Amino acid sequence: MFSVLSYGRLVARAVLGGLSQTDSRDYSLVTASCGFGKDFRKGILKKGMCYGDDACFVARHRSADVLGVADGVGGWRDYGVDPSQFSGTLMRTCERLVKEGRFVPSNPVGILTAGYCELLQNKVPLLGSSTACIVVLDRTSHRLHTANLGDSGFLVVRGGEVVHRSDEQQHYFNTPFQLSIAPPEAEGVVLSDSPEAADSTSFDVQLGDIILTATDGLFDNMPDYMILQELKKLKNSNYESIQQTARSIAEQAHELAYDPTYMSPFAQFACDNGLNVRG
């Protein structure tokens, strides 16, 4: 699981003329990430910002900053497939598309669709599935455009409160919407959703907003109030402070995940579905 924590920073240029003021402002993100794979290798990254089965990217192009997270579906391991390959390749592909300028800031679903299509057309066979969340900050319009498929997601925090968030997409308990590539003999059997099924939103951001994106490794283990408690410790917008907060959140989620007595959000959801689990 991992968290990508971003903090709005304002670069302002004002032109004064008489009693009027023209304020041309450009928001940008200061971003840090942290996460742990389930094998306890804390902070170990594979190529391409990959934490365990999860992957992420941060990219910037002209007037937009883009964040992405994806959670590889671990069930593929039973078939000899490394779940991180799909999530990692998807995020690297989306990152490249952004850096090449092949996207529209107001259409993050388009980034996800184009990235997924490239994977489908890849000459090198790639099998697997993952959830995905793409967040685009249009620095000119100060709007956040998002696309979320599955149970990864994001929070926008302002003044210590959650003011905007993603909606989780589940087919049924513990089975989120997901992008998939299956072997020919399994097509139609393996669950696969269209990137166009992603939930899309647009939201006006303000200077100082905190944008947190994460896979379910965070949201399954920490309720909002715990996340907000950690975010309140963030004193300024420099990278070191943000990185420390991101690590603190990820470490707490990781510790709680292995507490056999902890009634986590996931455990509560499981109980609501007739399963008696903890952690």
N, C-alpha and C positions, 0 to 999 in steps of 0.2 A: 504494500500500500504506500501511497505517498501523497504529499500535499504540495501544490504549487501556489505560492503566496505572492500576490502582486499588490503594489501600493501605488495609487495615482500620484504622479508628480507633475507640477505645473511649470511650464516654460512660458513666461508671459512677455509680450512686447506691446507697449502702449504708445499711441500717438495722440498727443494733446493738441487741440485746436480750439481756442475760445472756450466755450462752456461745454463742449462736447468731447467725448473720449471714445476712441475706437480701440477696442481691446482684442487683438488677434492672439488667441491662446491655443496652445497645442499641448494636450495631455500626453503623458507617456507612462510606461509601467517600469517599476523596479521590481525584479522578479527573482525568487529563489525557490529551490525545490529540495525535497528530502523524501526518502522512502526506504523501505526494507523489504526484501524478498522473504518468503516464508521459510527459507532455509537458514534464517538468522544471520546471514552475512550482512550485517548492518552497513548501510551506505555503499555497498558494492554495486557499481553501475556496469552493465554490459554496454556494448557499443550502441550509441544512439539514445542516451537518457533512458535506460531500461532498468527498472527495479523489480527483480523477480519476474513475474508474469506481466507486470504493468510497465507501461512506457509513457513518456511525455515529450513535448517539445515546446520551445519558446522561440518565436520568430518575429522579425520586424521588417516591414517593407513600406517605405514612403510614409503614408498617413495612417498606418494601422499596425497595431501589435496583436499577435495571435498566440493563444495558448491552447494546447491540446493534451488530453489524457486518454489512455485506453487501457482496458483491463483484459488481458488474455484469459480465455476460458480454460480453466485447469483440467477439465475433463478430457481434453485431447491427449493428455499425458498417458492415459490408459491405452492409447493407440500408437504410442511411440512417437508422438509429435510434441515438440517443445512449444508450449503455449505462448512463450514470449516472442517467438519468431513472427507471428501474425501481428500482434499489437505493436511490436517494435517497427516492423516494416511499414505498417499503416501510418504510424506517427512520423517516421522519417520521410515518407512520401508526401504527406500533407505539409511537412515543414519545407520541403524543396519547392512545392507548388507555391507556397506563400513567398518564399525568397525570390522566386522567379516572377512574382507578380501575377500569377495565373489564378486570380481570385477576385471576388467583389466583396469588400468589407461587410456589406449589409446582408451577405448570403453565405454564412458559414456552412450551411448544408451543402453548398456547391463545392466547398473544399473537401468535405467528407466524401461526397459522391465521386469527385474526380480522383481522389486518392484510392478509394475502393475499386474503381474501374481499372486503374493502373494495376492493382494487385490481381484482378481477374484476368488481365491480359498479359501478365508476366510470363515470359518464356520459361522461367525457372519455377517449377511447381511449388506452390505454397499452400499449406493446409492449416486450418485453425479458425478461431472465432474470437471476437472481442467486442466489448462495449466501446463507446467513444463519446467524448465531449469536446467540442470546439468552441472557444470563446474569442471573439474579435473585438478589440477596442478601436473604434474609429476615432482617431485623435483629433480630427477636425470638427466632427459633429458632436463629440463627447458622448457618443452612444455606444453601448455594449450590445453586440449581436451574438447570439448563442445558438448552438445546436447540440442537443443531448440525446443520445440513443442508448437506452439501458439504465444501469444503476450507478454509473459514474456521475459526476455532476459538479456544480459550482454553488458558491454563496457570494453575495455582495453584502458587505458589512459596512454600516455607516453609523457613526456615533455609538458604537457598541451594540448595535442591533442589526439583525438580518433584515435587509430591505428588499432583497430579490434573491430568488433561488431557482434551481432546476427542479423539474418534476421527474420522479423516478418512473421508468417504464418497465413493467414486468408482465410477462405472459401469465405466470403463476408464481407461487412462492419459490424464491431462489433461482428463478429462470428469467433473467432480464432479456430485453430486446438486444440483438447482437448482429454484427456483420459476420459472415462466414464464407469460407471456401472449403467445400467438401470434395472428396474423391468422387469420380463419376458414379461409382456403384452406390454411393451414399447420398447423392443429390436427391432432394425431396424428403429425405429422412432427417438430415441434420437441420436443426433450427436455423433459419437465416432470414433476416429482415432487410428491407430496403433502406438505404441511407436517408431517403426522402421521408421515412417514417419518424425521423428524429423530431423531437419537440423543439420548436424554434421560438425565441423571444427577442425583443429589443428593449433596452432600458437606458434611461439617461443617467450617466454617472456624474459624480462631483469630485472635486479635488479632495484627496484624502481617503476616498473609498478604498476598501480592501476587497480584492477579488481573490477568492480561494477556489481552486479547482482540485479535484481529487477523485480517486476511484472509491469503490465501496469499502475498501480497507479502512478508510477514515470514517465514512458515514455509518458503517455497520457497527463501529466500536465506540464512537464518541457522539453523544447527543449535542445539539446546538449549544446548550449552556456551557458545556465543557470547552468547546471550540472557542466560544466567545471569551471565556475566562483567560485562555492563552493569548488570544488576540489583544486583549486589554493590556498585556504586558509589553506590547510593541510601542516604543516611545518615539521613534522617528522613522523616516523613510529611507535610511541608508541601507545598503545591501547587507552589511554585517548584522544589523538588527533584524532585518527580515529573514535572513538565513537562520539565525538563532531561533526565531519564533517558529519557522517552518519545521526545524528539527525537533523542537520541543513538542509540537503537535504530533508529528509522526511517531516520536518515541513513546508518547503517552498512549496513542492508539495501538501501537505494537505491544506494549506491556499489558494493556487491558484485554487484548485479543487472546492472551494466554492465561488469563485469570479464570480458573474453573468455577469461581463463585460469582462472577460479575454478570449482572443482568444487562447485557448490552442492548442497543437498539435492535440488532439482528436477533438476539435471543428472545426479545420481547415479541418481535414479528413472528418468530418461529413458534412461540407459545400460542400466539393468536391463531396459528394454523395447525394446532394440535400436536406440536413437537415440544418435548421437554429438554431444552438445551441451555447451556450457559456459555459465556465468553463469546 
